[in-house]
């Protein structure tokens, strides 16, 4: 099993939502069989769920990631725009007959707008296998077409399976020159890991984060009082923090917490 496959499988076992649900179920089962520790486990899981609802834990975890790489000042000239795959659903798209993307999709909108303002720029989308078969690139091509992107200016890399391969394969594909100006378009939450990979590959590329989950500024974080929404953000954020750790151990980023 290679790194990309292992990382996708392993992340399912470390999502806080899954862990808390298992602890709650295990605690109840142990309690039924008369083990006092079951009560402690179930109580701890229930208390954790309440903390997720009423405390802005999701914001506390996400803000350091989203604030790490501010959006660069838009250059007067852009040679290329690199967009990383994020939530394109090939199987659902085929069954529905329309391109479907989960998550916000602000990255694709931002890339299309940059392409409109910079007719000299080329677009590169990178994303291979998508859940249910097909590739993320297939879905992205249809979405960009609907957004009015000139397909003659677009290139689709359809082999990458993770962030490391996104940057590595794209770099080999476009062979960016030192004097060229490239923008990396990705969610703000994912930007530290993506930029860390770019730094590891010595690709001088400017961050263009999108799809923010936290507000700007230093004001106090507030909870949305929603277990589902808060827990989903926590799961995604923990995935990014663990991704930074694993990528650093594997030598795929320039630093444990990459910085501009």
C-alpha positions in Angstrom: 0.0 0.0 0.0 1.5 3.3 -1.1 1.4 6.6 0.8 -1.6 8.1 -0.9 -3.8 5.1 -0.4 -2.8 4.6 3.2 -3.4 8.3 4.1 -6.9 8.2 2.7 -7.8 5.1 4.6 -6.1 6.1 7.9 -7.9 9.5 8.1 -11.3 7.8 8.5 -10.1 6.3 11.8 -8.9 9.5 13.4 -11.9 11.8 12.7 -13.0 13.2 16.1 -16.7 12.6 15.2 -16.1 8.9 14.6 -14.0 8.5 17.7 -16.6 10.2 19.9 -19.4 8.1 18.5 -17.4 4.9 19.0 -16.6 5.9 22.6 -20.3 6.6 23.3 -21.4 3.3 21.9 -18.6 1.4 23.7 -19.5 3.1 26.9 -23.1 2.1 26.7 -22.3 -1.5 25.8 -19.9 -1.8 28.8 -22.5 -0.3 31.0 -25.0 -2.8 30.0 -22.6 -5.6 31.0 -22.1 -4.0 34.4 -18.7 -2.4 33.8 -18.5 1.0 35.6 -15.9 2.3 33.1 -18.7 2.3 30.6 -20.5 5.1 32.4 -17.3 7.1 32.4 -16.7 6.6 28.6 -20.3 7.4 27.7 -20.3 10.5 30.0 -17.0 11.7 28.5 -18.3 11.3 24.9 -21.6 13.1 25.8 -19.8 15.9 27.5 -17.5 16.2 24.4 -20.5 16.5 22.1 -21.9 19.3 24.3 -18.6 21.1 24.2 -18.6 20.9 20.4 -22.1 22.5 20.3 -21.5 25.3 22.8 -17.8 26.1 22.5 -16.2 27.5 19.2 -13.7 24.6 19.2 -14.0 24.4 15.4 -13.0 28.1 15.1 -10.1 27.7 17.5 -8.7 24.8 15.5 -9.3 26.4 12.0 -8.2 30.0 12.5 -4.4 29.3 12.8 -4.5 27.3 9.5 -6.7 29.9 7.6 -4.6 32.8 8.8 -1.2 31.3 8.0 -1.1 32.2 4.4 -2.9 35.5 3.6 -4.0 36.1 0.1 -1.3 37.6 -2.0 -1.8 41.0 -3.6 -3.1 40.3 -7.1 -0.2 40.6 -9.6 -0.4 42.8 -12.7 0.6 39.8 -14.7 -0.2 36.1 -14.1 1.4 33.3 -16.0 -0.5 30.4 -14.4 -3.2 29.5 -12.0 -3.1 26.1 -10.2 -6.3 24.8 -8.7 -6.2 21.7 -6.5 -9.1 19.2 -6.5 -11.5 19.5 -3.7 -14.8 17.6 -3.5 -15.5 16.9 -7.2 -17.9 13.9 -7.3 -17.6 12.0 -10.6 -20.0 9.1 -9.8 -22.8 11.4 -8.7 -22.1 13.7 -11.7 -22.5 10.8 -14.1 -25.8 9.6 -12.5 -27.2 13.1 -12.3 -26.1 14.3 -15.6 -24.6 17.5 -14.2 -21.2 18.3 -12.6 -21.4 18.0 -8.9 -18.9 19.3 -6.3 -19.2 19.0 -2.6 -17.9 21.8 -0.3 -18.1 25.5 -1.2 -16.5 25.6 -4.6 -15.1 29.1 -4.1 -11.8 27.9 -5.4 -13.2 27.3 -8.9 -15.2 30.5 -8.9 -12.0 32.4 -7.9 -10.0 30.7 -10.6 -12.5 31.5 -13.3 -12.6 35.2 -12.2 -8.8 35.4 -12.3 -8.9 33.9 -15.8 -11.4 36.6 -16.8 -9.2 39.4 -15.5 -6.0 38.0 -16.8 -6.3 36.8 -20.4 -2.6 36.0 -20.4 -2.9 33.4 -17.7 -3.2 29.6 -18.2 -5.2 27.4 -15.9 -4.1 24.1 -14.5 -6.4 21.9 -12.5 -5.0 18.8 -10.8 -7.0 15.9 -9.4 -7.2 12.3 -10.2 -9.3 9.6 -8.6 -12.7 10.7 -7.2 -15.0 8.8 -5.0 -17.1 6.4 -7.0 -14.8 6.3 -10.0 -13.7 8.7 -12.7 -11.5 11.6 -11.9 -11.9 15.0 -10.3 -10.5 16.6 -13.5 -13.5 15.3 -15.5 -15.9 17.1 -13.2 -13.8 20.2 -13.0 -13.6 20.5 -16.8 -17.5 20.6 -16.9 -17.7 23.1 -14.1 -15.1 25.4 -15.6 -16.9 25.2 -19.0 -20.1 26.3 -17.3 -18.2 29.2 -15.7 -17.1 30.4 -19.1 -13.4 29.4 -18.9 -11.8 29.2 -22.3 -10.8 25.5 -22.5 -8.0 26.2 -24.9 -6.2 28.0 -22.0 -6.8 25.1 -19.5 -4.9 22.0 -18.7 -6.2 19.1 -16.6 -3.9 16.8 -14.7 -5.9 13.6 -13.9 -3.4 11.3 -12.1 -2.8 12.9 -8.7 -4.3 11.3 -5.7 -3.2 13.6 -2.9 -1.7 17.0 -2.2 1.9 15.9 -2.8 1.0 14.4 -6.2 -1.1 17.5 -7.0 1.9 19.8 -6.8 4.5 17.3 -8.0 2.7 16.2 -11.1 1.6 19.7 -12.0 5.2 21.0 -11.6 6.4 18.3 -14.0 3.6 19.1 -16.4 4.0 22.8 -16.7 7.7 23.2 -15.8 7.3 26.7 -14.4 10.2 29.1 -15.0 11.7 31.1 -12.1 10.6 34.3 -13.6 7.0 33.2 -14.1 4.2 34.2 -11.7 1.9 31.4 -10.5 -1.0 31.5 -8.1 -2.1 28.5 -6.0 -5.9 28.4 -5.5 -7.1 26.2 -2.7 -9.2 26.4 0.5 -7.7 28.5 3.2 -7.8 25.5 5.5 -5.7 23.4 3.2 -3.3 26.2 2.1 -0.5 25.6 4.7 -0.1 21.9 3.6 -0.3 22.8 0.0 2.2 25.7 0.3 4.5 23.4 2.4 4.6 20.9 -0.5 5.3 23.7 -3.0 8.2 25.0 -0.8 9.5 21.4 -0.5 9.5 21.2 -4.4 11.1 24.7 -4.7 8.1 26.0 -6.6 7.8 29.7 -6.0 4.0 30.1 -6.1 1.8 32.7 -4.4 -1.2 31.6 -2.2 -4.7 32.5 -3.2 -6.9 31.0 -0.4 -10.6 30.7 -0.7 -13.6 29.1 1.1 -12.8 30.5 4.5 -14.6 28.9 7.5 -13.6 31.5 10.0 -14.0 35.3 10.1 -11.1 37.7 9.7 -9.7 39.8 12.5 -8.8 39.2 16.2 -12.3 39.2 17.6 -13.6 36.5 19.8 -14.7 33.3 18.2 -18.4 32.3 18.5 -20.0 28.9 18.3 -22.7 28.3 15.7 -24.6 26.1 18.2 -24.8 23.3 15.7 -23.4 19.8 16.4 -23.4 18.7 12.8 -21.8 21.8 11.3 -19.2 22.3 14.1 -18.2 18.6 14.1 -17.8 18.6 10.4 -15.5 21.6 10.6 -13.5 19.9 13.4 -13.2 16.7 11.5 -11.8 18.6 8.4 -9.5 20.8 10.5 -8.1 17.9 12.5 -7.5 16.1 9.2 -5.4 19.1 8.1 -3.4 19.3 11.3 -2.6 15.6 11.1 -1.8 15.9 7.4 0.8 18.5 8.3 2.4 16.1 10.8 2.3 13.1 8.5 3.6 15.1 5.5 6.5 16.4 7.6 7.4 13.0 8.9 7.3 11.7 5.3 9.5 14.6 4.1 6.8 16.0 1.9 6.7 19.5 3.4 9.4 22.1 4.1 8.3 22.5 7.7 5.9 21.1 10.3 3.8 24.3 10.1 4.9 26.0 6.9 5.0 29.8 6.8 5.2 32.4 4.0 
